[in-house]
């Protein structure tokens, strides 16, 4: 019997900023880095700051491919500085980390349509949790976003990689959430948009899985997930079927 449901955050419950056709996080952060460095007397082209950002991002991707260890903003800023050959004071690093949070941009993001209503409905029957990777926008910021939208109250556990030191699909992420929810893996479902991080990680831990595939409904033929949905609101009809399976 299903007792708990966990969710990925970005592109599952909330759209990633830039996914609406605006500037991508890489484009925004390249501009932010260029402007910040100019303010402290260091001139670089947008191509150079974009390359520095991508250099730092590559380290994160390398951890995803290898040890699944979280590398945070401090390491990212250091990687960018080294790539550009500049030295930043501790104060300047803290200022840049704060700018990279993109508080104003993130605060404009709202849950996908029907998401809040879905969570209210599911929370009446199941214990809910979040299992999500973070990088330059920390978990505390995402909780504030959910609190603003009135949905944080539906969750009994929130697990973010900047607070645990690990990345999905590491089973530690799922274990921490399920233990906090007081459930067993076989009595829980994880919902996310990544086959490699969400489906593979949760499956390895023994959970049932639902893949959210907005742009590729045909993925049902190749996924290891127990179910595929193309809209988060469809989950309300899927979980009861998983209960019976």
Backbone as numpy.savetxt, mean C-alpha at the origin, in Angstrom:
# Nx Ny Nz CAx CAy CAz Cx Cy Cz
-15.33 -21.70 8.36 -16.17 -20.50 8.36 -15.29 -19.25 8.36
-15.56 -18.32 7.49 -14.80 -17.09 7.42 -15.16 -16.18 8.59
-14.12 -15.76 9.33 -14.33 -14.87 10.47 -13.68 -13.51 10.30
-12.69 -13.44 9.38 -11.95 -12.19 9.21 -11.68 -11.91 7.74
-11.64 -10.63 7.39 -11.32 -10.20 6.03 -10.27 -9.10 6.13
-9.16 -9.27 5.41 -8.13 -8.23 5.39 -8.05 -7.63 3.99
-7.59 -6.37 3.94 -7.53 -5.63 2.69 -6.15 -5.01 2.49
-5.73 -4.97 1.24 -4.65 -4.08 0.84 -5.23 -2.66 0.87
-4.37 -1.65 0.91 -4.86 -0.27 0.98 -4.88 0.39 -0.41
-3.66 0.62 -0.98 -3.57 1.35 -2.24 -4.11 0.54 -3.41
-4.95 1.18 -4.20 -5.57 0.60 -5.39 -6.50 -0.56 -5.07
-6.83 -0.70 -3.79 -7.86 -1.67 -3.39 -9.00 -0.93 -2.70
-8.68 -0.26 -1.59 -9.68 0.57 -0.91 -9.59 2.02 -1.35
-8.36 2.48 -1.57 -8.11 3.86 -2.00 -7.29 3.86 -3.29
-7.61 4.75 -4.22 -6.79 4.85 -5.44 -5.45 5.49 -5.12
-4.39 5.00 -5.74 -3.08 5.62 -5.57 -3.10 6.99 -6.24
-2.47 7.99 -5.62 -2.50 9.30 -6.26 -1.69 9.24 -7.55
-2.25 9.90 -8.57 -1.68 9.81 -9.91 -2.44 8.84 -10.79
-3.27 7.98 -10.18 -4.01 7.00 -10.97 -5.22 7.61 -11.69
-5.50 8.89 -11.38 -6.63 9.57 -12.03 -6.21 10.30 -13.30
-4.98 10.04 -13.75 -4.51 10.70 -14.96 -3.60 11.87 -14.68
-3.45 12.23 -13.38 -2.54 13.31 -13.01 -1.10 12.83 -13.01
-0.22 13.65 -12.47 1.19 13.27 -12.41 1.38 12.06 -11.51
2.28 11.19 -11.92 2.59 10.00 -11.13 3.41 10.39 -9.92
3.49 9.52 -8.90 4.35 9.80 -7.75 5.79 10.09 -8.16
6.30 9.36 -9.16 7.67 9.59 -9.61 7.83 10.99 -10.19
6.87 11.42 -10.99 6.94 12.76 -11.58 6.83 13.84 -10.52
5.92 13.66 -9.58 5.74 14.64 -8.51 6.98 14.74 -7.62
7.54 13.59 -7.30 8.69 13.61 -6.40 9.95 14.11 -7.08
10.08 13.90 -8.39 11.21 14.46 -9.12 11.16 15.98 -9.08
9.97 16.54 -9.27 9.80 17.99 -9.20 10.06 18.50 -7.79
9.51 17.79 -6.81 9.71 18.18 -5.41 11.18 18.18 -5.04
11.89 17.14 -5.46 13.32 17.05 -5.16 14.08 18.18 -5.84
13.77 18.44 -7.09 14.44 19.52 -7.81 14.22 20.87 -7.13
12.97 21.15 -6.75 12.66 22.44 -6.12 13.31 22.56 -4.75
13.33 21.48 -3.99 13.94 21.52 -2.67 15.44 21.79 -2.77
16.10 21.09 -3.67 17.54 21.27 -3.83 17.87 22.68 -4.31
17.03 23.24 -5.17 17.26 24.60 -5.64 17.17 25.59 -4.48
16.24 25.33 -3.55 16.07 26.22 -2.40 17.29 26.22 -1.48
18.04 25.13 -1.49 19.24 25.08 -0.64 20.52 25.28 -1.47
20.33 25.84 -2.66 21.47 26.24 -3.46 22.11 25.17 -4.32
21.35 24.12 -4.65 21.90 23.03 -5.47 21.02 22.85 -6.70
21.59 23.15 -7.87 20.82 23.13 -9.12 20.97 21.79 -9.85
19.82 21.18 -10.18 19.81 19.94 -10.96 18.66 20.00 -11.95
18.82 19.31 -13.06 17.75 19.24 -14.05 16.68 18.26 -13.57
15.50 18.36 -14.15 14.42 17.44 -13.78 14.78 16.01 -14.16
15.57 15.85 -15.24 16.01 14.52 -15.64 16.92 13.92 -14.57
17.76 14.74 -13.97 18.67 14.26 -12.94 17.93 13.88 -11.66
16.96 14.69 -11.25 16.22 14.35 -10.03 15.29 13.17 -10.25
14.77 13.04 -11.47 13.95 11.86 -11.78 14.80 10.60 -11.70
16.02 10.66 -12.24 16.91 9.51 -12.18 17.28 9.18 -10.74
17.45 10.20 -9.91 17.79 9.98 -8.50 16.64 9.29 -7.77
15.41 9.73 -8.07 14.24 9.10 -7.46 14.14 7.64 -7.90
14.33 7.40 -9.18 14.23 6.03 -9.69 15.33 5.14 -9.12
16.49 5.72 -8.84 17.58 4.97 -8.21 17.15 4.51 -6.81
16.52 5.39 -6.05 16.04 5.03 -4.71 14.92 4.01 -4.77
14.03 4.20 -5.74 12.91 3.28 -5.91 13.39 1.88 -6.27
14.49 1.83 -7.01 15.05 0.54 -7.42 15.48 -0.29 -6.22
15.95 0.38 -5.16 16.33 -0.36 -3.95 15.11 -1.02 -3.33
13.99 -0.31 -3.32 12.75 -0.89 -2.80 12.36 -2.11 -3.60
12.42 -2.00 -4.92 12.08 -3.13 -5.79 13.03 -4.30 -5.57
14.29 -4.00 -5.30 15.25 -5.06 -5.05 14.90 -5.82 -3.78
14.44 -5.11 -2.76 14.01 -5.79 -1.53 12.78 -6.65 -1.78
11.88 -6.18 -2.65 10.72 -6.99 -3.01 11.15 -8.29 -3.67
12.21 -8.22 -4.44 12.68 -9.40 -5.16 13.51 -10.34 -4.29
14.06 -9.82 -3.18 15.01 -10.62 -2.41 14.53 -10.92 -0.98
14.85 -10.03 -0.03 14.62 -10.37 1.38 13.32 -9.84 1.96
12.54 -9.06 1.18 11.26 -8.51 1.63 11.40 -7.62 2.87
12.56 -7.01 3.01 12.80 -6.06 4.10 12.37 -4.66 3.67
11.72 -3.96 4.56 11.28 -2.60 4.29 12.46 -1.64 4.33
12.56 -0.77 3.34 13.54 0.32 3.39 12.75 1.62 3.33
12.96 2.47 4.30 12.10 3.62 4.48 12.61 4.92 3.89
11.96 6.02 4.25 12.31 7.34 3.71 13.76 7.75 3.97
14.29 7.42 5.14 15.68 7.80 5.44 16.63 7.21 4.40
16.44 5.92 4.11 17.29 5.26 3.12 17.04 5.83 1.73
15.80 6.11 1.42 15.47 6.65 0.10 16.14 8.00 -0.13
16.09 8.87 0.87 16.72 10.19 0.74 18.23 10.05 0.60
18.80 9.16 1.38 20.24 8.94 1.29 20.62 8.42 -0.10
19.84 7.50 -0.64 20.11 6.97 -1.97 20.04 8.06 -3.03
19.06 8.94 -2.92 18.93 10.04 -3.89 20.12 10.99 -3.79
20.51 11.32 -2.57 21.62 12.24 -2.36 22.92 11.66 -2.91
23.16 10.39 -2.64 24.37 9.73 -3.14 24.38 9.72 -4.67
23.22 9.42 -5.25 23.14 9.37 -6.71 23.47 10.73 -7.32
23.06 11.81 -6.65 23.29 13.15 -7.17 24.64 13.73 -6.73
25.28 13.04 -5.77 26.56 13.52 -5.29 26.45 14.73 -4.38
25.38 14.81 -3.60 25.19 15.93 -2.69 25.14 15.43 -1.24
25.44 16.32 -0.33 25.36 15.99 1.09 24.27 16.85 1.72
23.37 16.20 2.43 22.27 16.89 3.08 22.43 16.79 4.59
22.13 17.87 5.28 22.16 17.84 6.74 20.99 17.02 7.25
21.02 16.64 8.51 19.92 15.87 9.08 18.62 16.66 9.03
18.71 17.97 9.23 17.52 18.82 9.15 16.95 18.85 7.74
17.84 18.96 6.76 17.38 18.97 5.36 16.76 17.65 4.97
17.30 16.55 5.47 16.72 15.23 5.18 15.32 15.13 5.75
15.14 15.60 6.98 13.81 15.56 7.60 12.82 16.41 6.83
13.27 17.57 6.36 12.39 18.46 5.60 11.97 17.81 4.28
12.91 17.13 3.63 12.60 16.49 2.36 11.67 15.29 2.55
11.89 14.54 3.62 11.00 13.42 3.93 9.57 13.92 4.11
9.43 15.03 4.81 8.10 15.60 5.04 7.46 16.03 3.72
8.23 16.62 2.85 7.68 17.05 1.55 7.28 15.85 0.70
8.05 14.77 0.81 7.75 13.58 0.02 6.49 12.86 0.48
5.99 13.21 1.63 4.73 12.59 2.08 3.56 13.05 1.22
3.70 14.21 0.58 2.63 14.76 -0.26 1.30 14.81 0.50
1.35 15.40 1.67 0.16 15.43 2.53 -1.05 16.03 1.82
-0.87 17.15 1.13 -2.01 17.80 0.50 -2.58 16.95 -0.64
-1.69 16.30 -1.42 -2.16 15.45 -2.52 -2.87 14.21 -1.98
-2.26 13.56 -0.98 -2.86 12.36 -0.40 -4.20 12.69 0.25
-4.29 13.85 0.87 -5.53 14.22 1.56 -6.69 14.47 0.61
-6.40 14.59 -0.69 -7.48 14.76 -1.67 -8.05 13.42 -2.12
-7.40 12.35 -1.73 -7.84 11.02 -2.16 -9.00 10.55 -1.27
-9.98 9.95 -1.89 -11.12 9.40 -1.15 -11.27 7.93 -1.52
-11.95 7.15 -0.70 -12.13 5.72 -1.02 -12.83 5.52 -2.36
-12.60 4.36 -2.96 -13.32 4.02 -4.18 -14.82 4.04 -3.90
-15.60 4.38 -4.90 -17.05 4.44 -4.75 -17.59 3.14 -4.18
-18.41 3.26 -3.15 -19.04 2.10 -2.53 -18.18 1.43 -1.48
-16.93 1.88 -1.34 -16.02 1.23 -0.39 -16.45 1.38 1.06
-16.82 2.59 1.44 -17.22 2.82 2.83 -18.46 2.01 3.19
-19.41 1.96 2.28 -20.63 1.19 2.53 -20.33 -0.30 2.63
-19.43 -0.76 1.79 -19.02 -2.17 1.83 -18.40 -2.51 3.18
-17.49 -1.66 3.66 -16.81 -1.93 4.93 -17.80 -1.94 6.09
-18.76 -1.02 6.06 -19.77 -0.99 7.12 -20.56 -2.30 7.13
-20.89 -2.78 5.96 -21.67 -4.02 5.84 -20.86 -5.23 6.31
-19.62 -5.32 5.83 -18.79 -6.48 6.19 -18.43 -6.48 7.67
-18.20 -5.30 8.24 -17.78 -5.24 9.65 -18.86 -5.72 10.60
-20.09 -5.77 10.12 -21.17 -6.28 10.96 -21.13 -7.80 11.07
-20.40 -8.45 10.14 -20.34 -9.91 10.12 -18.93 -10.48 10.34
-17.90 -9.70 9.98 -16.53 -10.19 10.05 -15.63 -9.17 10.73
-14.50 -9.64 11.26 -13.48 -8.74 11.78 -12.60 -8.32 10.61
-12.34 -7.03 10.50 -11.63 -6.49 9.34 -10.24 -5.99 9.70
-9.33 -6.12 8.73 -7.97 -5.66 8.93 -7.37 -5.09 7.65
-6.27 -4.36 7.80 -5.50 -3.83 6.67 -4.13 -4.49 6.68
-3.66 -4.92 5.52 -2.29 -5.42 5.36 -1.74 -4.72 4.14
-0.88 -3.74 4.34 -0.47 -2.90 3.22 1.00 -2.50 3.27
1.61 -2.45 2.11 2.96 -1.91 2.01 2.90 -0.39 1.99
3.94 0.23 2.52 4.08 1.68 2.47 5.53 1.98 2.08
5.76 3.23 1.72 7.13 3.65 1.45 7.35 5.07 1.95
6.96 6.06 1.16 7.18 7.44 1.56 5.94 8.07 2.20
4.82 7.39 2.14 3.61 7.81 2.86 3.36 6.77 3.94
3.69 7.06 5.21 3.68 6.05 6.28 2.28 5.63 6.72
2.25 4.54 7.48 1.00 4.00 7.97 0.20 4.98 8.80
0.88 5.78 9.62 0.16 6.74 10.47 -0.63 7.72 9.61
-0.09 8.06 8.46 -0.77 8.98 7.54 -2.00 8.34 6.93
-1.90 7.04 6.63 -3.04 6.34 6.03 -4.16 6.12 7.05
-3.78 5.90 8.31 -4.81 5.80 9.35 -5.56 7.13 9.49
-4.82 8.23 9.41 -5.46 9.55 9.50 -6.44 9.75 8.34
-6.06 9.25 7.17 -6.93 9.34 6.01 -8.22 8.55 6.25
-8.08 7.33 6.78 -9.26 6.51 7.05 -10.12 7.09 8.16
-9.46 7.69 9.15 -10.21 8.32 10.24 -11.02 9.49 9.70
-10.42 10.27 8.82 -11.12 11.40 8.20 -12.37 10.95 7.47
-12.27 9.80 6.79 -13.38 9.30 5.98 -14.35 8.42 6.77
-14.09 8.26 8.05 -15.01 7.51 8.90 -14.97 6.01 8.73
-13.88 5.47 8.14 -13.81 4.03 7.91 -12.82 3.31 8.83
-11.97 4.06 9.52 -10.99 3.41 10.40 -11.69 2.60 11.49
-12.85 3.04 11.93 -13.59 2.37 13.00 -14.03 0.96 12.61
-14.03 0.66 11.34 -14.44 -0.67 10.91 -13.32 -1.70 11.04
-12.09 -1.25 11.28 -10.94 -2.14 11.31 -10.45 -2.41 12.73
-10.20 -3.69 12.99 -9.67 -4.10 14.30 -8.16 -4.28 14.26
-7.56 -4.25 13.07 -6.11 -4.39 12.94 -5.64 -3.67 11.69
-4.53 -2.95 11.78 -3.92 -2.29 10.63 -2.43 -2.59 10.66
-1.94 -3.23 9.61 -0.54 -3.64 9.54 0.10 -2.96 8.33
1.10 -2.10 8.59 1.79 -1.38 7.54 3.28 -1.70 7.60
3.90 -1.78 6.44 5.28 -2.25 6.36 6.27 -1.32 7.04
5.99 -0.02 7.10 6.93 0.88 7.76 6.94 0.66 9.28
5.93 -0.03 9.79 5.86 -0.29 11.23 6.31 -1.69 11.60
6.39 -2.58 10.62 6.79 -3.97 10.90 8.19 -4.29 10.39
8.66 -3.52 9.40 9.98 -3.77 8.84 10.00 -4.79 7.72
8.82 -5.23 7.27 8.75 -6.23 6.21 7.77 -5.80 5.13
7.90 -6.40 3.96 7.03 -6.12 2.82 6.23 -7.37 2.46
5.04 -7.18 1.93 4.33 -8.30 1.33 5.12 -8.79 0.12
5.15 -10.06 -0.14 4.30 -11.13 0.39 4.83 -11.86 1.62
5.71 -11.24 2.41 6.22 -11.90 3.62 5.03 -12.32 4.50
5.04 -13.57 4.93 3.89 -14.07 5.70 3.76 -13.36 7.04
4.83 -12.73 7.54 4.77 -12.00 8.80 3.67 -10.94 8.76
3.53 -10.29 7.62 2.54 -9.23 7.49 1.12 -9.76 7.71
0.86 -10.89 7.12 -0.48 -11.49 7.24 -0.67 -12.11 8.62
0.38 -12.70 9.16 0.29 -13.31 10.48 -0.04 -12.28 11.55
0.63 -11.13 11.49 0.38 -10.08 12.48 -1.08 -9.63 12.45
-1.63 -9.49 11.25 -3.02 -9.05 11.12 -3.99 -10.10 11.64
-3.77 -11.34 11.25 -4.69 -12.41 11.64 -4.63 -12.67 13.15
-3.45 -12.60 13.72 -3.33 -12.76 15.17 -4.06 -11.63 15.89
-3.92 -10.41 15.38 -4.60 -9.27 16.01 -6.12 -9.38 15.87
-6.58 -10.06 14.83 -8.01 -10.24 14.61 -8.57 -11.45 15.36
-7.68 -12.23 15.97 -8.12 -13.39 16.72 -8.70 -14.48 15.86
-8.16 -14.64 14.65 -8.68 -15.64 13.72 -7.57 -16.62 13.34
-7.94 -17.65 12.60 -6.97 -18.59 12.02 -6.86 -18.28 10.53
-5.71 -18.57 9.93 -5.56 -18.28 8.50 -6.66 -18.90 7.65
-7.02 -20.13 7.96 -8.04 -20.82 7.15 -9.43 -20.22 7.31
-9.59 -19.35 8.31 -10.87 -18.69 8.55 -10.85 -17.23 8.10
-9.89 -16.90 7.22 -9.73 -15.50 6.81 -9.57 -15.37 5.31
-9.94 -14.20 4.80 -9.83 -13.86 3.38 -9.01 -12.59 3.25
-8.10 -12.57 2.28 -7.37 -11.34 1.99 -7.76 -10.84 0.60
-7.95 -9.52 0.49 -8.37 -8.89 -0.76 -7.30 -7.88 -1.19
-6.82 -8.01 -2.43 -5.82 -7.06 -2.91 -5.74 -7.07 -4.41
-4.93 -6.15 -4.95 -4.84 -6.00 -6.41 -3.56 -6.58 -7.00
-2.71 -7.21 -6.17 -1.44 -7.74 -6.67 -1.39 -9.27 -6.53
-1.16 -9.93 -7.65 -1.03 -11.39 -7.62 0.20 -11.79 -6.80
1.32 -11.10 -7.02 2.57 -11.48 -6.36 2.59 -11.13 -4.88
2.06 -9.96 -4.53 2.16 -9.52 -3.13 0.95 -9.93 -2.29
-0.24 -9.76 -2.83 -1.44 -10.06 -2.05 -1.84 -11.53 -2.12
-2.05 -12.02 -3.32 -2.52 -13.39 -3.47 -1.46 -14.39 -3.01
-0.24 -14.26 -3.50 0.82 -15.21 -3.15 1.12 -15.20 -1.65
1.21 -14.02 -1.06 1.54 -13.94 0.37 0.46 -14.53 1.26
-0.79 -14.15 0.99 -1.90 -14.65 1.80 -2.08 -16.15 1.61
-1.93 -16.63 0.37 -2.05 -18.06 0.10 -0.99 -18.85 0.86
0.22 -18.32 0.86 1.31 -19.00 1.55 1.03 -19.13 3.04
0.31 -18.16 3.58 -0.04 -18.20 5.00 -1.27 -19.05 5.27
-1.96 -19.50 4.22 -3.10 -20.37 4.40 -4.45 -19.70 4.34
-4.48 -18.44 3.86 -5.73 -17.69 3.77 -6.39 -17.90 2.41
-7.68 -17.66 2.34 -8.36 -17.57 1.06 -8.07 -16.18 0.49
-8.16 -16.05 -0.82 -7.78 -14.78 -1.44 -8.78 -14.35 -2.50
-8.90 -13.02 -2.62 -9.71 -12.42 -3.68 -8.83 -11.39 -4.38
-8.69 -11.52 -5.68 -7.89 -10.59 -6.47 -8.80 -9.53 -7.08
-8.47 -8.27 -6.84 -9.19 -7.16 -7.44 -8.48 -6.79 -8.74
-9.11 -7.11 -9.87 -8.48 -6.91 -11.18 -9.34 -5.97 -12.01
-9.21 -4.68 -11.74 -10.04 -3.70 -12.44 -9.76 -3.66 -13.93
-8.49 -3.78 -14.30 -8.10 -3.58 -15.69 -7.93 -4.87 -16.48
-8.09 -6.01 -15.82 -7.84 -7.28 -16.51 -8.78 -8.37 -16.01
-10.05 -8.30 -16.37 -11.01 -9.30 -15.89 -10.69 -10.72 -16.36
-9.89 -10.84 -17.43 -9.55 -12.17 -17.94 -8.51 -12.87 -17.09
-7.97 -12.16 -16.07 -6.92 -12.74 -15.24 -7.42 -13.95 -14.45
-8.73 -14.10 -14.38 -9.32 -15.22 -13.64 -8.81 -16.57 -14.15
-8.39 -16.61 -15.40 -7.91 -17.86 -15.97 -6.49 -18.21 -15.53
-5.75 -17.23 -15.01 -4.35 -17.49 -14.64 -4.05 -17.26 -13.17
-4.93 -16.63 -12.43 -4.65 -16.31 -11.03 -4.79 -17.52 -10.12
-4.06 -17.47 -8.99 -4.19 -18.50 -7.96 -5.24 -18.12 -6.93
-5.85 -16.93 -7.10 -6.85 -16.47 -6.14 -8.10 -17.35 -6.16
-8.81 -17.37 -5.04 -10.04 -18.15 -4.93 -11.20 -17.47 -5.66
-11.07 -16.16 -5.86 -12.11 -15.41 -6.58 -11.49 -14.16 -7.17
-12.11 -13.65 -8.23 -11.66 -12.42 -8.88 -12.84 -11.46 -8.96
-12.59 -10.20 -8.62 -13.61 -9.16 -8.75 -13.02 -8.00 -9.56
-13.87 -7.22 -10.19 -13.40 -6.06 -10.95 -13.81 -4.75 -10.30
-14.60 -4.84 -9.23 -15.02 -3.67 -8.47 -15.12 -4.08 -7.01
-14.63 -3.24 -6.12 -14.57 -3.62 -4.70 -15.95 -3.93 -4.13
-17.00 -3.31 -4.67 -18.34 -3.55 -4.15 -18.82 -4.98 -4.40
-18.21 -5.67 -5.37 -18.59 -7.05 -5.66 -18.21 -8.01 -4.53
-17.34 -7.54 -3.64 -16.86 -8.40 -2.56 -17.99 -8.86 -1.65
-19.01 -8.02 -1.50 -20.12 -8.37 -0.62 -20.79 -9.67 -1.02
-20.81 -9.96 -2.32 -21.42 -11.19 -2.79 -20.44 -12.35 -2.87
-19.14 -12.05 -2.82 -18.12 -13.09 -2.95 -17.81 -13.77 -1.62
-17.68 -12.99 -0.56 -17.30 -13.57 0.74 -18.27 -14.66 1.20
-19.57 -14.46 1.08 -20.49 -15.55 1.48 -20.24 -16.84 0.70
-19.85 -16.74 -0.57 -19.59 -17.94 -1.36 -18.30 -18.63 -0.86
-17.34 -17.85 -0.42 -16.11 -18.43 0.12 -16.39 -19.12 1.46
-17.34 -18.59 2.19 -17.74 -19.19 3.48 -18.24 -20.60 3.23
-18.99 -20.78 2.16 -19.59 -22.08 1.86 -18.61 -23.06 1.24
-17.53 -22.52 0.66 -16.59 -23.39 -0.05 -15.66 -24.15 0.88
